[in-house]
Amino acid sequence: MCINSTIIRTCCILIFILTSHFSYANNLKGSVKDNTNKPIEYFTVAILSQQDSSIITGGAFMDGYFEFPDLKVNKCLLQISCVGYQTITKPIDFTQSTFIDLDTIHMQNLELSEVKVFAKRPTFKQVEGRLFINVKGSSLSQAGSLFDALKRSPGIIVDNDNKISVLGKGAPIVFINNREVKNKAEIESFQSDDIASIEIDRNPSAAYSASGKAVVRIKTKKISKDQINLQVYNRNYFARKFSTQNGIQLNSKINKTTGSINYSHQNFKSKNYEDAYEINTQEYYTISNNNSTIRIPKTRKHNLFVSLNQEINKKNNLGFQYSYISDDRDQKYNADQLISKTNKKETIRKILKNTNGKNDLQTYNLNYEYRIDSLRSLSAIADYTRSKSKSDEDINEQNITKVSFLNTLLYNQNNYDIYSGKIDYKTPVLKTISLQTGIKLSKVKNNGKSISTDQDSNLENYNTEDKIDDRITAAYFTLSHKINQINIHGGLRYEYTDTEIRSSGATILDSTYIGWFPSFLINKKLSDYLDLTFSYSKKIDRPSFNELSTDVSYFDSLSYGVGNPAIKPSINHNIDVTLGLIHGLSVNMGYRYEKNARIMGAINDNTNPDIVKYTPVNINKAEYLSANIDYNYSGKKLNSTISLLGEKPFMDIPYLGEIRKIRKASWYFQINNDYSITERTSIFANFYYNSKSEELMTQYDRTYKLSLGFNTFFFDKKLQLSLLANDILNSSDNAWEDKYGNITAGSIPDHDNTWVRFSIQYNFNDFKGGASKKSASESELNRL
């Protein structure tokens, strides 16, 4: 704790020293509106030389606001352009003041007789290694839910369970309006037309949690004038089972107060098939365990999010958010099991399981921002999360061969309390250097219980209680500097982790470790057609609390799952080179070295080698080489994005007394097409292909997915109707096989992923999503 105190004191002293005034570069900002006083949705601004009108810098902006915080000129020309409006050019003079606020600039419509401008907006651009995706005004805004928009975004993969990953990087940290999101259930409360833009950062700096291999930042639209907006929607899913989703969003802006309420209710049902197998090779015999399973899950979910934001004055802003997620799940499980043991008669078993589970997540968040001036700001976030989950599993096993029965009841319960707080401060240093620094504290406490009871004898097989106490202290700083056309960013993050786990009164883990996580990025604009970025970062992948817990998950009579308190965190070193090329083409090449990589290994039970235990294990190292290409074509009516990823792993896995050398290269291809038939009606087609691949000990079969749909609008685009046919070839299920130690395990699934969805959505007033998700505990919640 002395180390923690020293770090906190040092950061506080640093922040105090840095709050003194520094001189800084010139700053220019303003807002752009049309002649009806509405903000211009999309426009470009260029800073030109007064001598020859050559371009010094520039960019594309949205929602009627632009800012250039670091101009190195005393006099220049400002040029604002937008399709359908007259171009505006203004002289700018910084000799009297280094900060100029132009307030509101009005653009005049071009008088075109019987001519309508109708073209697709470019979907993405690459800036300093990050991919910026425009949603507002593009076909992505009509996708449906936010998950639907992410599925059709280049460089992002969303699987059938709505798990988000970035090509070549894995699961990202997700931000909405510069604040971390709790979990994917909160993302479900947003619709695609709430979103202004999506940004993908494949190698985030030390300013972000060291557990984040990638970052996805989502920006929502802003409410620009005082009004009350309402949106209602309904979605019906037709598959093996019928499912529905309904929602309502209400937001308003009154003077300086902005508020929103999002509520959705889901009733999902499905029917899934799966053939699974295990081959357990012992010295003198082999056991083969084959299961043919039918699962029928039912999920009822309530999702409520409330946000209130108060602009106290131009410099001070206060916000409050509350979210509540209730998730009730029931599942019927019916499996036929065939057990074959060398030189013994086959055993046939039938397993029936009924599972009832409930999860409740509540979060209270308070955040404050103090904008000292245009270049300096101080922000603070504090939140508390309460997560409660429990499940009952009634298991009936019938040994048909031996004519015997076994009835077991499993009960699991976990109650998590999460406290988090963070402070961030931004300021310029020595005119040309920008500094960002901050600290974060988090604490996680859990009381868990796991009980197994033989229902025939009413005797307990086991009764364990787990207690988890996890603390993380973090501090960081980043420095940014621009020299001519070269941008340099560097940073260092410190994280102190203290984890204690007790099971039934005994300490099974008492771990304390310190990590230093540097990051570095250099960007050079070589020409108007070539932009080069090199970046490096060190990251940590901490075990989830399920991986550490001693809770037991029953699979069948010969297999179960349990955590491993002795599992080590994985350390990652990431190197990326990104090229931004002409005509919407971006190329990324990466190398990743992973020490103590974690896998869910199948090993023998300590007391009975015939039983397979699935538990996390470490392997010494894993290496990956990858190359990723993103391309965007935007025509008058057709918009198309293409993503291509190639990856080659390097790792060694022990199997049957030998070493398996994993070297098989794999590739991923994704194409999203949108064609506008009219201004109100469009059709789209999305396709991806994933080749056979190897990741750690697992071999995956190839998968591919084709989805088709259309959108149309009525009543001045207030009413939207859409139809989506998902995975029409029924080919997105991923069969897999593990080979580790002396056990081979695999699965051939056939899940309920082929469905047709009909959606209807109505917007009262000019609906704009204005909610802001705010959190300081994203990393901790991901580990739940």
PEBEL-V333406 format. One record per residue. N is the residue number from 1. PSI is psi as a letter, one per 30 degrees, with the letter a starting at -180 (* if undefined). NEAR is the number of other ideal C-beta (glycine too) atoms within 12 Angstrom. Layout:
[[N:PSI:NEAR] [N:PSI:NEAR]]
This chain:
[[1:f:12] [2:e:10] [3:e:20] [4:e:26] [5:e:15] [6:e:17] [7:e:29] [8:e:25] [9:e:16] [10:e:20] [11:e:30] [12:e:20] [13:e:16] [14:e:25] [15:e:28] [16:e:16] [17:e:17] [18:f:30] [19:f:22] [20:l:14] [21:k:14] [22:l:23] [23:l:18] [24:l:28] [25:l:28] [26:k:33] [27:k:27] [28:k:38] [29:l:29] [30:l:31] [31:l:28] [32:k:39] [33:l:30] [34:a:25] [35:f:18] [36:g:13] [37:g:16] [38:k:22] [39:k:32] [40:k:38] [41:e:33] [42:k:33] [43:l:35] [44:k:28] [45:k:41] [46:k:28] [47:j:33] [48:l:27] [49:k:21] [50:f:21] [51:e:11] [52:g:10] [53:g:16] [54:l:17] [55:k:20] [56:e:30] [57:l:28] [58:a:25] [59:l:23] [60:k:27] [61:l:31] [62:l:33] [63:g:29] [64:g:33] [65:k:28] [66:l:37] [67:k:24] [68:j:32] [69:f:28] [70:i:28] [71:k:32] [72:h:25] [73:l:27] [74:e:19] [75:k:23] [76:l:33] [77:k:27] [78:k:37] [79:k:32] [80:k:38] [81:k:26] [82:k:33] [83:k:24] [84:f:23] [85:l:27] [86:k:21] [87:k:23] [88:k:27] [89:k:20] [90:k:23] [91:k:22] [92:k:35] [93:j:19] [94:g:24] [95:f:13] [96:f:11] [97:k:14] [98:f:27] [99:k:25] [100:k:28] [101:j:21] [102:f:25] [103:b:14] [104:k:22] [105:k:34] [106:k:24] [107:k:33] [108:k:19] [109:k:19] [110:k:18] [111:j:11] [112:k:12] [113:j:6] [114:h:5] [115:k:11] [116:k:13] [117:k:15] [118:j:17] [119:l:19] [120:k:30] [121:k:34] [122:k:29] [123:e:41] [124:l:39] [125:l:33] [126:k:39] [127:j:24] [128:h:35] [129:f:44] [130:k:37] [131:j:45] [132:k:35] [133:k:45] [134:k:36] [135:e:38] [136:k:35] [137:f:29] [138:l:37] [139:f:43] [140:f:45] [141:f:45] [142:g:37] [143:e:40] [144:c:42] [145:l:39] [146:e:45] [147:e:38] [148:e:41] [149:e:42] [150:e:39] [151:e:38] [152:g:45] [153:k:42] [154:k:46] [155:f:47] [156:k:46] [157:k:39] [158:j:36] [159:a:24] [160:f:28] [161:g:22] [162:h:27] [163:k:22] [164:k:35] [165:l:30] [166:k:43] [167:k:39] [168:f:40] [169:f:38] [170:a:33] [171:k:29] [172:l:43] [173:k:38] [174:k:46] [175:k:35] [176:k:41] [177:h:35] [178:g:28] [179:k:38] [180:k:43] [181:k:41] [182:d:43] [183:a:35] [184:f:33] [185:e:36] [186:e:43] [187:e:41] [188:f:39] [189:f:44] [190:k:47] [191:l:42] [192:e:38] [193:g:40] [194:f:47] [195:k:44] [196:e:40] [197:l:40] [198:k:46] [199:k:36] [200:k:44] [201:j:39] [202:f:45] [203:i:46] [204:l:42] [205:a:38] [206:f:38] [207:f:39] [208:l:39] [209:k:43] [210:f:41] [211:f:41] [212:j:41] [213:f:40] [214:l:43] [215:k:40] [216:j:45] [217:k:32] [218:k:43] [219:k:32] [220:l:44] [221:l:40] [222:k:30] [223:j:34] [224:f:28] [225:l:22] [226:j:15] [227:l:21] [228:k:23] [229:k:35] [230:k:26] [231:k:39] [232:k:25] [233:l:38] [234:k:26] [235:k:36] [236:k:24] [237:k:29] [238:j:21] [239:b:27] [240:e:24] [241:l:23] [242:k:21] [243:l:30] [244:l:26] [245:k:35] [246:k:23] [247:l:36] [248:k:28] [249:k:42] [250:k:29] [251:l:41] [252:l:27] [253:k:27] [254:j:17] [255:c:15] [256:g:18] [257:k:22] [258:k:36] [259:l:29] [260:l:42] [261:k:30] [262:k:44] [263:k:29] [264:k:37] [265:k:27] [266:k:31] [267:j:26] [268:k:34] [269:k:27] [270:l:32] [271:j:27] [272:k:30] [273:k:26] [274:k:28] [275:j:23] [276:l:36] [277:l:32] [278:k:41] [279:j:32] [280:j:34] [281:j:27] [282:l:21] [283:e:12] [284:f:10] [285:l:17] [286:k:23] [287:k:34] [288:k:29] [289:j:37] [290:k:29] [291:k:35] [292:j:26] [293:k:31] [294:k:27] [295:k:32] [296:i:26] [297:k:30] [298:k:26] [299:k:32] [300:k:25] [301:k:34] [302:k:29] [303:j:37] [304:k:31] [305:k:43] [306:k:30] [307:k:40] [308:k:29] [309:k:37] [310:j:22] [311:j:20] [312:e:17] [313:a:12] [314:f:14] [315:f:17] [316:k:21] [317:k:28] [318:k:25] [319:l:36] [320:k:27] [321:k:42] [322:k:31] [323:k:44] [324:k:30] [325:k:38] [326:k:26] [327:j:31] [328:k:25] [329:k:29] [330:k:26] [331:k:28] [332:k:26] [333:k:32] [334:j:24] [335:k:34] [336:k:26] [337:k:35] [338:j:29] [339:k:35] [340:k:24] [341:k:23] [342:k:18] [343:g:10] [344:l:14] [345:k:12] [346:k:20] [347:k:28] [348:k:25] [349:l:30] [350:k:29] [351:k:39] [352:k:28] [353:k:34] [354:k:26] [355:k:29] [356:k:25] [357:l:29] [358:k:25] [359:k:31] [360:k:26] [361:k:37] [362:k:30] [363:k:43] [364:k:27] [365:k:40] [366:k:27] [367:k:36] [368:k:27] [369:k:32] [370:j:24] [371:j:22] [372:e:23] [373:a:24] [374:f:28] [375:f:34] [376:k:32] [377:l:30] [378:k:28] [379:k:32] [380:k:30] [381:k:38] [382:k:28] [383:l:38] [384:k:29] [385:k:39] [386:j:29] [387:k:38] [388:k:26] [389:k:32] [390:l:27] [391:k:31] [392:k:26] [393:j:35] [394:j:25] [395:k:34] [396:j:26] [397:k:32] [398:j:23] [399:j:21] [400:e:18] [401:e:18] [402:f:16] [403:h:11] [404:l:17] [405:l:19] [406:k:25] [407:k:25] [408:k:33] [409:k:29] [410:k:36] [411:k:32] [412:k:35] [413:k:27] [414:k:36] [415:j:28] [416:k:37] [417:k:29] [418:k:42] [419:k:28] [420:k:40] [421:k:30] [422:l:39] [423:k:32] [424:k:35] [425:k:36] [426:k:35] [427:l:38] [428:l:34] [429:k:29] [430:h:15] [431:e:18] [432:f:25] [433:k:28] [434:k:34] [435:k:33] [436:k:35] [437:l:39] [438:l:38] [439:l:35] [440:k:43] [441:k:32] [442:k:40] [443:k:29] [444:k:39] [445:k:28] [446:k:37] [447:j:25] [448:l:35] [449:k:27] [450:k:36] [451:k:27] [452:k:28] [453:k:23] [454:j:19] [455:f:22] [456:e:15] [457:f:12] [458:g:11] [459:k:15] [460:k:17] [461:e:24] [462:l:24] [463:j:21] [464:k:30] [465:k:27] [466:k:38] [467:k:32] [468:k:43] [469:j:28] [470:k:37] [471:k:28] [472:k:41] [473:k:34] [474:k:42] [475:k:41] [476:l:37] [477:k:36] [478:k:34] [479:k:31] [480:k:34] [481:k:24] [482:k:26] [483:j:16] [484:c:15] [485:g:21] [486:k:21] [487:k:31] [488:k:27] [489:k:36] [490:l:27] [491:l:34] [492:k:26] [493:k:39] [494:k:33] [495:k:38] [496:k:33] [497:k:34] [498:j:25] [499:k:38] [500:k:25] [501:k:37] [502:k:25] [503:j:29] [504:h:18] [505:f:12] [506:k:16] [507:j:17] [508:f:26] [509:k:31] [510:j:17] [511:k:25] [512:k:20] [513:l:24] [514:k:23] [515:k:31] [516:k:22] [517:j:38] [518:l:26] [519:l:39] [520:k:29] [521:k:38] [522:k:27] [523:k:33] [524:k:24] [525:j:25] [526:e:17] [527:a:13] [528:f:14] [529:g:14] [530:k:20] [531:k:30] [532:k:29] [533:k:37] [534:k:29] [535:l:37] [536:k:30] [537:l:44] [538:k:35] [539:l:43] [540:k:38] [541:j:36] [542:k:36] [543:k:36] [544:l:30] [545:f:37] [546:e:32] [547:f:36] [548:f:39] [549:l:42] [550:g:36] [551:k:38] [552:k:33] [553:j:27] [554:k:35] [555:d:32] [556:a:36] [557:f:33] [558:g:38] [559:k:37] [560:l:32] [561:k:30] [562:l:36] [563:l:36] [564:j:29] [565:f:30] [566:g:22] [567:k:33] [568:l:28] [569:l:33] [570:k:35] [571:k:31] [572:k:36] [573:k:28] [574:k:43] [575:k:29] [576:k:41] [577:k:29] [578:k:39] [579:k:29] [580:j:35] [581:a:23] [582:l:18] [583:h:16] [584:h:32] [585:k:29] [586:k:43] [587:k:32] [588:k:43] [589:k:30] [590:l:38] [591:k:28] [592:k:37] [593:k:26] [594:j:34] [595:k:24] [596:h:26] [597:k:36] [598:k:34] [599:l:34] [600:j:33] [601:k:33] [602:j:40] [603:l:30] [604:k:27] [605:k:22] [606:e:11] [607:f:8] [608:j:16] [609:f:23] [610:f:27] [611:k:29] [612:k:40] [613:k:35] [614:j:34] [615:l:36] [616:k:35] [617:l:31] [618:k:29] [619:l:33] [620:e:23] [621:l:24] [622:k:35] [623:k:27] [624:k:38] [625:k:24] [626:l:36] [627:k:28] [628:k:42] [629:k:32] [630:k:44] [631:k:32] [632:k:40] [633:k:25] [634:j:26] [635:a:19] [636:e:15] [637:f:21] [638:k:23] [639:k:38] [640:k:30] [641:k:42] [642:k:29] [643:k:42] [644:k:30] [645:k:38] [646:k:27] [647:k:34] [648:k:27] [649:l:35] [650:j:27] [651:l:30] [652:k:22] [653:k:33] [654:k:24] [655:k:27] [656:h:19] [657:g:10] [658:a:13] [659:k:18] [660:k:26] [661:j:14] [662:j:32] [663:g:20] [664:k:21] [665:l:20] [666:l:32] [667:l:25] [668:k:37] [669:k:29] [670:k:36] [671:k:28] [672:k:42] [673:k:30] [674:k:36] [675:k:24] [676:j:28] [677:e:17] [678:a:15] [679:f:18] [680:f:20] [681:k:24] [682:l:32] [683:l:26] [684:l:37] [685:k:26] [686:k:40] [687:k:29] [688:l:35] [689:k:25] [690:j:32] [691:l:24] [692:k:22] [693:l:31] [694:k:30] [695:j:33] [696:b:37] [697:f:36] [698:k:33] [699:k:29] [700:k:27] [701:l:23] [702:l:22] [703:l:32] [704:l:25] [705:k:34] [706:k:27] [707:k:38] [708:l:25] [709:l:35] [710:l:30] [711:k:38] [712:l:24] [713:l:26] [714:l:16] [715:h:14] [716:h:14] [717:g:21] [718:e:22] [719:k:22] [720:k:35] [721:k:28] [722:l:36] [723:k:27] [724:k:36] [725:j:27] [726:k:34] [727:h:30] [728:f:22] [729:f:19] [730:h:24] [731:g:26] [732:f:34] [733:k:30] [734:j:32] [735:k:26] [736:l:28] [737:k:28] [738:k:34] [739:j:29] [740:k:41] [741:c:33] [742:g:27] [743:k:40] [744:k:29] [745:k:39] [746:l:29] [747:k:31] [748:j:23] [749:l:30] [750:i:27] [751:l:33] [752:i:32] [753:f:33] [754:j:28] [755:l:31] [756:k:24] [757:k:35] [758:k:27] [759:k:34] [760:k:27] [761:k:39] [762:k:27] [763:j:31] [764:k:23] [765:a:21] [766:i:25] [767:k:33] [768:k:36] [769:k:43] [770:g:40] [771:k:46] [772:j:41] [773:k:46] [774:k:42] [775:l:46] [776:g:42] [777:h:44] [778:e:41] [779:e:41] [780:e:44] [781:e:35] [782:e:34] [783:f:34] [784:*:35]]
